[in-house]
């Protein structure tokens, strides 16, 4: 998955989310929402990477659906 566009975009997004987290935490003193944002935003790539190691096609689809849910939550 390292060469996939999904992996690249998820990694870039995780970097942006982490920077946003630092801004919210340091500048706005917002801790609760910032922590949830960084958890859901960075788990998108982790779940997409897990899909690569899926045991079956339905497992692959399920893991990508989890990544989609995390993306919606982050949004």
HELIX and SHEET records of a PDB file:
HELIX    1   1 UNK A    5  UNK A   26  1                                  22    
HELIX    2   2 UNK A   32  UNK A   52  1                                  21    
HELIX    3   3 UNK A   57  UNK A   74  1                                  18    
END                                                                             
